[in-house]
């Protein structure tokens, strides 16, 4: 048994200290990034926020709105098996994720982004799968995860991943940390994995744990190249399902609801996700605009005229409380 007694941080443990700025307007902030990828040698330009590849938010309707703002959609896995044609528009802003058993389907896609997505990215089997996908798709931009430590970030990059997906258990409908005791505070995971990836000229996705635009800002400030969100996009017209009594269903992809829907049961596997009801929030367009506005505002507070320079302008401050919650329920 080993004990690492270093303090590790989540988004809720810090704020970003404001700094003197010469900027006069949020309109001056450029949120687009251009990333060139290590193995594929391809470039991508857009706003590096991604919808999670979950049933409720990885939908064709969501893609139509996100692509308009040059954000990325990660379609729900069910569309990889059928209905791929529903995502024909703006293919450069789509990242298709699948499991190890989906390598053949992923290899057959004519798209810039593909990825391998498993709950536990620490197995030799998964590393071998990344190598196999790279061999079969030498020109594709490949994402792989999930992991939360620098060593496995570099392992996956050396195996052929251009982008590593970072996060174990921080999601709003994920119960992995509760069921298994496994995880790592998300901000520290982002900082450490980003440092490891950038040292090899690769990239990371901060996956999970963001509950507001301020958390997305902290992920980018910590070094994330992309930020993946799920719960923040739930409850909208563009999600799968209908609103009942002002609520919409939202569930994790390792939940009992997902396992029953996709017939993904076996005797060794239990649910590591939950099903919740979220407030119906109308059109996702308003939510996207609100998120982007929050990020632009944050950049003006620290003098970053572009998202690219945000991390260089950031000083994190450890806090006991990030906001006044006296009217949190109103």
C-alpha positions in Angstrom: 0.0 0.0 0.0 1.2 3.5 -0.9 -0.2 6.8 0.3 0.3 10.0 -1.8 -0.4 12.8 0.6 0.0 15.6 -1.9 -3.1 17.8 -2.0 -5.0 17.3 -5.3 -7.7 19.7 -6.5 -11.1 19.7 -8.1 -12.7 22.6 -9.9 -14.6 23.5 -6.8 -11.3 23.9 -4.8 -10.0 26.9 -6.7 -10.8 30.3 -8.2 -8.7 32.2 -10.8 -7.1 35.4 -9.5 -8.0 38.5 -11.7 -5.2 40.5 -13.2 -4.8 44.0 -14.7 -6.0 43.9 -18.3 -5.7 46.3 -21.3 -8.8 44.7 -22.9 -11.9 46.8 -23.1 -14.5 44.4 -24.3 -15.4 40.7 -24.3 -15.8 41.0 -28.1 -12.0 41.2 -28.3 -11.6 37.6 -27.1 -11.0 34.9 -29.7 -12.3 31.5 -28.5 -11.1 29.5 -31.5 -8.1 27.3 -31.3 -6.0 25.7 -34.0 -4.6 22.3 -33.0 -2.1 20.3 -35.1 -2.0 16.7 -34.1 1.0 14.6 -33.5 0.3 11.4 -35.4 -2.3 12.4 -38.1 -0.4 15.7 -38.9 -3.9 17.2 -39.5 -5.1 20.6 -38.2 -8.4 21.5 -36.7 -9.8 25.0 -36.0 -12.8 25.7 -33.9 -14.0 26.3 -30.3 -12.7 23.2 -28.5 -15.8 22.3 -26.5 -17.3 18.8 -27.1 -20.6 17.2 -26.3 -20.2 13.9 -24.5 -20.9 10.8 -26.4 -24.0 10.0 -24.4 -27.5 9.0 -25.5 -29.1 12.3 -24.3 -26.7 14.8 -25.8 -24.8 13.1 -28.7 -27.8 13.6 -31.0 -28.1 14.8 -34.6 -30.2 17.8 -33.4 -27.5 18.7 -30.9 -24.9 18.5 -33.7 -26.7 21.0 -35.9 -26.6 23.6 -33.1 -23.0 22.9 -31.9 -21.6 22.9 -35.4 -23.1 26.3 -36.1 -20.8 27.6 -33.3 -17.9 25.4 -34.4 -18.1 23.2 -31.4 -17.6 19.4 -31.7 -20.3 16.7 -31.3 -19.4 13.2 -30.1 -22.4 11.1 -31.3 -23.9 8.6 -29.0 -22.5 5.1 -29.7 -25.8 3.8 -30.9 -25.4 6.0 -34.1 -22.0 4.3 -34.9 -23.9 1.0 -35.4 -26.6 2.6 -37.5 -27.8 6.0 -38.7 -24.3 7.4 -39.3 -25.8 9.4 -42.2 -27.7 11.5 -39.7 -24.3 13.3 -39.0 -23.3 14.1 -42.6 -23.1 17.9 -42.0 -19.9 19.5 -40.7 -17.9 16.3 -40.4 -14.8 18.1 -39.3 -16.7 18.9 -36.1 -17.6 15.3 -35.2 -15.6 12.9 -33.2 -16.9 9.3 -33.3 -16.1 7.2 -30.2 -16.4 3.5 -29.9 -15.2 0.7 -27.7 -12.5 -1.9 -28.4 -15.1 -4.1 -30.2 -15.9 -1.1 -32.5 -12.5 -0.8 -34.2 -13.7 -2.2 -37.5 -16.6 0.3 -37.5 -14.3 3.2 -36.6 -11.8 2.2 -39.3 -14.5 2.3 -41.9 -15.5 5.9 -41.2 -14.6 8.8 -43.5 -14.1 11.4 -40.8 -11.2 13.4 -39.3 -11.8 12.4 -35.7 -12.2 8.9 -34.2 -11.7 7.6 -30.7 -11.6 4.7 -28.3 -13.6 5.3 -25.2 -13.5 2.9 -22.2 -14.1 3.5 -18.5 -10.7 2.0 -17.6 -7.9 3.1 -19.9 -5.2 1.4 -17.8 -5.3 -2.1 -19.2 -2.7 -3.6 -21.6 -5.7 -4.7 -23.7 -6.7 -1.1 -24.2 -3.2 0.1 -25.1 -3.0 -2.7 -27.7 -6.3 -1.6 -29.1 -5.0 2.0 -29.5 -2.0 0.6 -31.4 -4.2 -1.5 -33.6 -6.5 1.4 -34.4 -3.4 3.6 -35.3 -2.1 0.8 -37.6 -5.5 0.5 -39.4 -6.0 4.3 -39.5 -2.6 5.9 -39.9 -4.0 9.2 -41.1 -6.8 9.6 -38.6 -6.8 11.9 -35.6 -7.3 9.4 -32.7 -8.5 10.2 -29.2 -8.3 7.6 -26.4 -9.2 7.3 -22.8 -10.1 7.5 -20.0 -7.1 8.0 -17.8 -6.1 10.5 -15.0 -2.3 10.2 -14.6 0.7 11.4 -16.5 2.2 8.0 -17.0 -0.8 6.5 -18.8 -1.3 9.7 -20.8 2.1 9.3 -22.3 1.6 5.5 -22.7 -1.5 6.1 -24.8 0.2 8.8 -26.9 3.2 6.6 -27.6 0.7 3.9 -28.6 -0.7 6.2 -31.3 -3.2 8.5 -29.6 -3.2 12.2 -30.8 -5.5 13.2 -27.9 -6.0 11.6 -24.5 -9.3 11.7 -22.7 -8.9 12.6 -19.0 -11.4 11.9 -16.3 -12.4 9.0 -14.1 -15.6 9.5 -12.1 -16.1 13.3 -12.1 -19.3 13.3 -14.2 -22.7 14.2 -12.7 -24.3 10.8 -13.5 -21.2 8.7 -13.0 -20.9 6.6 -9.8 -17.5 5.0 -10.4 -15.9 6.8 -7.5 -18.7 5.6 -5.2 -18.9 2.0 -6.5 -15.1 1.4 -6.7 -13.3 4.1 -4.7 -11.2 4.8 -7.8 -10.6 8.3 -9.2 -8.5 11.5 -9.1 -9.6 15.1 -8.5 -10.3 16.4 -12.0 -8.4 19.7 -12.0 -5.2 18.1 -10.8 -5.7 15.3 -13.4 -6.1 17.9 -16.1 -3.0 19.8 -15.1 -0.8 16.8 -14.8 -2.0 15.0 -17.9 -1.8 18.2 -20.0 1.8 18.7 -18.9 2.6 15.1 -19.9 0.8 15.3 -23.2 2.2 18.7 -24.2 5.7 17.5 -23.6 5.1 15.0 -26.4 3.3 17.5 -28.7 0.0 15.8 -28.1 -3.4 17.0 -26.6 -5.9 16.2 -23.9 -9.7 16.3 -23.4 -10.9 17.3 -20.0 -13.9 14.9 -19.7 -16.5 15.4 -16.9 -16.9 17.4 -13.8 -18.0 20.8 -15.3 -21.2 22.1 -13.8 -21.0 25.7 -15.1 -19.0 27.8 -17.5 -16.6 28.7 -14.7 -15.5 25.1 -14.5 -14.9 25.0 -18.2 -12.7 28.0 -17.8 -10.8 26.3 -15.1 -10.3 23.2 -17.3 -8.9 25.3 -20.1 -6.8 27.4 -17.6 -5.4 24.1 -16.3 -4.1 23.1 -19.7 -7.0 21.3 -21.4 -7.0 21.5 -25.2 -10.6 20.3 -25.4 -13.4 20.2 -22.7 -16.2 17.6 -22.9 -19.5 18.3 -21.3 -22.6 16.2 -20.8 -24.9 17.3 -18.0 -24.6 21.0 -19.0 -26.2 20.1 -22.3 -28.9 17.8 -20.8 -32.6 18.9 -20.6 -32.8 20.6 -23.9 -35.1 20.2 -27.0 -32.1 18.8 -28.9 -31.7 15.9 -26.4 -33.2 12.5 -26.9 -36.5 12.2 -25.1 -39.5 14.3 -24.2 -40.1 16.6 -21.3 -42.7 15.5 -18.7 -43.8 17.8 -15.9 -41.0 20.1 -16.7 -38.3 17.4 -16.4 -36.2 15.3 -18.8 -34.4 12.0 -18.2 -30.6 12.0 -18.2 -28.5 9.0 -17.4 -24.8 7.8 -17.4 -23.7 5.4 -20.1 -22.7 2.9 -17.4 -26.1 3.2 -15.7 -28.8 0.6 -15.4 -30.9 2.6 -17.9 -28.1 2.6 -20.5 -27.3 -1.1 -19.9 -30.9 -2.1 -20.4 -31.4 0.1 -23.5 -28.3 -1.3 -25.2 -28.5 -4.8 -23.9 -25.1 -4.4 -22.3 -25.3 -6.9 -19.4 -23.1 -9.6 -18.1 -22.7 -11.4 -14.7 -19.5 -9.6 -13.8 -20.6 -6.0 -14.5 -22.7 -3.8 -12.3 -24.0 -0.3 -13.0 -21.5 2.6 -12.4 -23.9 5.4 -13.3 -27.3 6.8 -12.3 -30.4 8.0 -13.9 -31.7 11.5 -12.9 -34.4 14.0 -14.0 -33.1 17.4 -15.0 -35.0 20.6 -15.5 -36.3 21.2 -19.0 -34.3 24.1 -20.4 -35.7 24.7 -23.9 -33.4 25.4 -26.8 -29.7 24.6 -26.3 -28.7 27.6 -28.4 -29.2 29.9 -25.3 -27.2 27.6 -23.1 -24.3 27.6 -25.6 -24.3 31.4 -25.9 -24.3 31.6 -22.1 -21.3 29.2 -21.8 -19.3 31.1 -24.5 -20.1 34.4 -22.8 -18.8 33.2 -19.5 -15.5 32.0 -21.1 -15.1 35.3 -22.9 -15.7 37.2 -19.6 -13.1 35.1 -17.8 -10.5 35.9 -20.4 -11.1 39.6 -20.0 -10.5 39.3 -16.2 -7.0 37.9 -16.7 -6.0 39.8 -19.9 -6.2 36.8 -22.3 -7.2 38.1 -25.7 -7.5 34.5 -27.0 -8.3 31.2 -25.4 -4.9 30.0 -26.4 -3.2 32.3 -23.8 -5.7 31.7 -21.0 -3.5 29.1 -19.2 -0.5 31.4 -19.4 -2.5 34.2 -17.8 -3.9 32.1 -15.0 -3.0 32.0 -11.3 -5.2 29.5 -9.3 -6.1 30.4 -5.7 -7.1 27.6 -3.4 -10.4 28.5 -1.6 -12.8 27.0 0.9 -15.8 28.3 -1.0 -16.1 29.5 -4.6 -19.5 31.3 -4.5 -22.3 32.5 -2.3 -25.0 29.9 -2.4 -27.7 31.5 -0.1 -30.2 31.6 -3.0 -28.9 28.4 -4.7 -32.4 26.8 -4.8 -34.1 29.8 -6.4 
